[in-house]
Amino acid sequence: MEMQVATAGGKSFMSGYLEALSLVERLHRLLLDVIKDEFERVGVLEINAVQALLLFNIGDNEVTAGELKSRGYYQGSNVSYNLKKLVDMGYMHHQRCEIDRRSVRVRLTQKGRDIRDVVTDLFQRHAEGLQGRGVLGPEGVMEITSALKRVERYWTDQIRYIY
């Protein structure tokens, strides 16, 4: 049963919500394609877009897979697999925690920081392009971010309180 509350464009709230969900999915896939294309352009072919984004998100931090999962960036098996691959390829250092020997802390090597810098430069160019071409300004970014954070909180609450 579709909710019939109208949005500003005359669509029902439900159809607008479904369109927003679809857009979030498409934007995520497109982001990965953009990152992949950048790495092909600079001749780095051994790393995939998900792994490059993982290196970007870790940045200068030393983290465990559990911390990445709890921050909401990645799913369990996905992050563990990619961290292992990144260690094996020399993009990350790993070290067992002194307190909990089951836990492994990871941080970027210089090779990993170089990849992080490629992604940072790409995002910097995009930010300048979006603003320079008038596609999106500071107020628009703040508005989108605020709305997405509210949806994130709502979904998080649905997961926590459903059971």
C-alpha positions as CSV (number, residue, x, y, z in Angstrom):
1,M,0.0,0.0,0.0
2,E,1.6,3.2,-1.1
3,M,1.6,6.3,1.1
4,Q,-0.1,9.1,-0.7
5,V,1.5,12.1,0.9
6,A,2.6,14.4,-1.9
7,T,6.1,15.7,-2.2
8,A,7.1,19.1,-3.7
9,G,7.2,17.6,-7.2
10,G,3.7,16.1,-6.9
11,K,4.9,12.5,-6.5
12,S,3.9,10.4,-3.6
13,F,6.4,10.2,-0.7
14,M,6.9,6.5,-1.3
15,S,7.8,7.0,-5.0
16,G,10.2,9.8,-4.0
17,Y,11.8,7.6,-1.3
18,L,12.2,4.7,-3.7
19,E,13.8,7.0,-6.3
20,A,16.2,8.3,-3.6
21,L,17.2,4.8,-2.6
22,S,17.8,3.9,-6.2
23,L,20.0,7.0,-6.6
24,V,22.1,6.1,-3.5
25,E,22.7,2.7,-5.0
26,R,23.6,4.1,-8.4
27,L,25.9,6.8,-6.9
28,H,27.8,4.2,-4.9
29,R,28.4,2.0,-8.0
30,L,29.3,5.1,-10.0
31,L,31.8,6.2,-7.4
32,L,33.5,2.8,-7.6
33,D,33.6,3.1,-11.4
34,V,35.1,6.6,-11.2
35,I,37.8,5.3,-8.8
36,K,38.5,2.3,-11.1
37,D,38.8,4.6,-14.1
38,E,41.3,6.9,-12.2
39,F,43.5,3.9,-11.3
40,E,43.4,2.7,-14.9
41,R,44.4,6.2,-16.0
42,V,47.4,6.3,-13.7
43,G,48.4,2.7,-14.6
44,V,47.6,1.0,-11.2
45,L,45.8,-2.2,-12.1
46,E,46.5,-4.5,-9.2
47,I,44.1,-2.8,-6.8
48,N,40.4,-2.5,-7.1
49,A,38.1,0.4,-6.3
50,V,36.8,-1.1,-3.1
51,Q,40.4,-1.6,-1.8
52,A,41.4,1.9,-2.8
53,L,38.4,3.3,-1.0
54,L,39.3,1.2,2.1
55,L,42.9,2.6,2.0
56,F,41.4,6.1,1.7
57,N,39.0,5.6,4.7
58,I,41.8,4.2,6.9
59,G,44.0,7.1,6.1
60,D,46.6,7.7,8.8
61,N,44.8,5.6,11.4
62,E,45.8,2.3,12.8
63,V,42.7,0.1,13.0
64,T,41.3,-3.4,13.3
65,A,38.8,-5.0,10.9
66,G,36.2,-4.8,13.8
67,E,36.7,-1.0,14.0
68,L,36.0,-0.6,10.3
69,K,32.9,-2.8,10.6
70,S,31.6,-0.9,13.7
71,R,32.1,2.4,11.9
72,G,29.7,1.1,9.3
73,Y,32.1,1.3,6.4
74,Y,32.2,-2.4,5.5
75,Q,30.7,-5.8,6.0
76,G,32.6,-8.5,7.9
77,S,33.9,-11.0,5.3
78,N,34.4,-8.2,2.7
79,V,36.6,-6.1,5.0
80,S,38.6,-9.2,6.2
81,Y,39.2,-10.4,2.7
82,N,40.3,-7.0,1.4
83,L,42.5,-6.3,4.4
84,K,44.3,-9.6,3.8
85,K,44.8,-8.9,0.1
86,L,46.1,-5.4,0.9
87,V,48.6,-6.8,3.4
88,D,49.7,-9.5,0.9
89,M,50.2,-6.8,-1.9
90,G,52.2,-4.6,0.4
91,Y,49.7,-1.7,0.9
92,M,49.3,-2.3,4.6
93,H,51.3,-3.4,7.6
94,H,49.6,-5.7,10.1
95,Q,50.5,-6.5,13.7
96,R,48.7,-8.6,16.4
97,C,47.4,-6.7,19.3
98,E,49.3,-7.2,22.5
99,I,46.2,-7.4,24.7
100,D,43.9,-9.5,22.4
101,R,46.1,-11.8,20.3
102,R,43.1,-12.6,18.0
103,S,42.9,-9.0,16.9
104,V,45.1,-7.6,14.2
105,R,45.8,-3.9,13.8
106,V,46.6,-2.6,10.3
107,R,48.0,0.7,9.0
108,L,49.1,1.9,5.6
109,T,52.6,1.4,4.2
110,Q,54.1,4.1,2.0
111,K,52.6,2.2,-1.0
112,G,49.2,2.3,0.7
113,R,49.6,6.0,1.4
114,D,50.4,6.6,-2.3
115,I,47.1,5.0,-3.2
116,R,45.3,7.0,-0.6
117,D,46.8,10.2,-2.1
118,V,45.5,9.3,-5.6
119,V,42.0,9.0,-4.2
120,T,42.4,12.2,-2.2
121,D,43.5,14.1,-5.3
122,L,40.6,12.6,-7.3
123,F,38.1,13.7,-4.7
124,Q,39.7,17.2,-4.5
125,R,39.4,17.6,-8.3
126,H,35.8,16.5,-8.1
127,A,35.0,18.9,-5.2
128,E,36.6,21.8,-7.2
129,G,34.7,20.8,-10.3
130,L,31.3,20.5,-8.6
131,Q,31.7,23.9,-7.0
132,G,33.4,25.6,-10.0
133,R,30.7,24.5,-12.4
134,G,28.0,25.5,-10.0
135,V,26.7,21.9,-9.7
136,L,26.8,22.0,-5.9
137,G,28.0,24.6,-3.4
138,P,28.8,24.4,0.3
139,E,25.2,24.9,1.3
140,G,24.0,22.1,-1.0
141,V,26.7,19.7,0.4
142,M,25.6,20.5,3.9
143,E,22.0,20.0,3.1
144,I,22.6,16.6,1.4
145,T,24.9,15.4,4.2
146,S,22.4,16.4,6.9
147,A,19.5,14.6,5.1
148,L,21.6,11.5,4.6
149,K,22.7,11.5,8.3
150,R,19.1,11.6,9.3
151,V,18.2,8.6,7.1
152,E,21.3,6.8,8.5
153,R,20.1,7.4,12.1
154,Y,16.6,6.2,11.2
155,W,17.9,3.0,9.5
156,T,20.3,2.4,12.4
157,D,17.4,2.7,14.9
158,Q,15.3,0.3,12.8
159,I,18.1,-2.3,13.0
160,R,18.7,-1.8,16.7
161,Y,15.0,-1.8,17.9
162,I,13.4,-4.2,15.5
163,Y,14.3,-7.3,17.6
